[in-house]
Amino acid sequence: MEEFYRINWLRARARRDRWKEEVSLVRHEMLWTCLWFEYHKDMWEERALQSTEPGKEAYAKKQMGLWNDFAKKARLMFQGKHVDCI
């Protein structure tokens, strides 16, 4: 009977360890998402500054706004989830 409890304890510990790893991965994925959106916003901002044609500049600014909105929404959704978004 003692072996039965030991096996159940080992299974429960393994399950707990898997969940700890999953929580860590999800937190990192939330941070990576924020950073990804910020990266694209900065990239389009740079393109808007370097653009010489009005149409290309307008498109770059539109894309910059889109990625900025994504970043804001991600920060808002992840707020209070132990993620330090920039």
C-alpha positions as CSV (number, residue, x, y, z in Angstrom):
1,M,0.0,0.0,0.0
2,E,2.9,2.3,0.8
3,E,4.2,1.9,-2.8
4,F,0.8,2.9,-4.1
5,Y,1.0,6.2,-2.2
6,R,4.5,6.8,-3.3
7,I,3.6,6.3,-7.0
8,N,0.7,8.7,-6.7
9,W,2.9,11.2,-4.9
10,L,5.5,11.0,-7.7
11,R,2.8,11.5,-10.4
12,A,1.4,14.5,-8.5
13,R,4.9,16.0,-8.2
14,A,5.5,15.5,-12.0
15,R,2.2,17.1,-12.8
16,R,3.0,20.0,-10.6
17,D,6.4,20.5,-12.2
18,R,4.8,20.4,-15.7
19,W,2.4,23.1,-14.7
20,K,5.1,25.2,-13.2
21,E,7.0,25.0,-16.5
22,E,3.9,25.8,-18.5
23,V,3.2,28.9,-16.4
24,S,6.8,30.1,-16.9
25,L,6.5,29.5,-20.7
26,V,3.2,31.4,-20.9
27,R,4.6,34.4,-19.0
28,H,7.6,34.5,-21.3
29,E,5.3,34.3,-24.3
30,M,3.3,37.2,-23.1
31,L,6.5,39.3,-22.7
32,W,7.7,38.2,-26.1
33,T,4.4,39.2,-27.6
34,C,4.7,42.7,-26.2
35,L,8.3,43.0,-27.4
36,W,7.4,41.7,-30.9
37,F,4.7,44.3,-31.3
38,E,7.0,47.1,-30.0
39,Y,9.7,45.9,-32.5
40,H,7.3,46.2,-35.4
41,K,6.0,49.6,-34.3
42,D,9.6,50.9,-34.1
43,M,10.5,49.4,-37.5
44,W,7.5,51.1,-39.2
45,E,8.3,54.4,-37.4
46,E,11.8,54.2,-38.8
47,R,10.4,53.6,-42.3
48,A,8.1,56.5,-42.0
49,L,11.0,58.8,-41.0
50,Q,13.1,57.6,-44.0
51,S,10.3,57.7,-46.5
52,T,10.6,60.3,-49.3
53,E,7.2,59.8,-50.8
54,P,4.0,61.0,-49.1
55,G,2.1,57.8,-49.9
56,K,4.8,55.5,-48.5
57,E,5.0,57.7,-45.4
58,A,1.3,57.6,-44.9
59,Y,1.3,53.8,-45.2
60,A,4.2,53.5,-42.8
61,K,2.4,55.7,-40.2
62,K,-0.7,53.6,-40.6
63,Q,1.2,50.4,-40.0
64,M,3.0,52.1,-37.0
65,G,-0.4,52.9,-35.5
66,L,-1.6,49.4,-36.1
67,W,1.3,47.8,-34.3
68,N,1.1,50.4,-31.5
69,D,-2.5,49.5,-31.0
70,F,-1.5,45.8,-30.8
71,A,1.1,46.6,-28.2
72,K,-1.3,48.7,-26.1
73,K,-4.0,46.0,-26.2
74,A,-1.4,43.3,-25.3
75,R,-0.2,45.4,-22.3
76,L,-3.8,45.9,-21.2
77,M,-4.7,42.2,-21.5
78,F,-1.5,41.1,-19.7
79,Q,-1.7,43.7,-16.9
80,G,-1.6,42.1,-13.5
81,K,-0.3,38.7,-14.9
82,H,3.3,39.1,-13.6
83,V,4.6,40.2,-17.0
84,D,6.8,43.3,-17.4
85,C,5.9,44.7,-20.8
86,I,7.8,47.6,-22.0
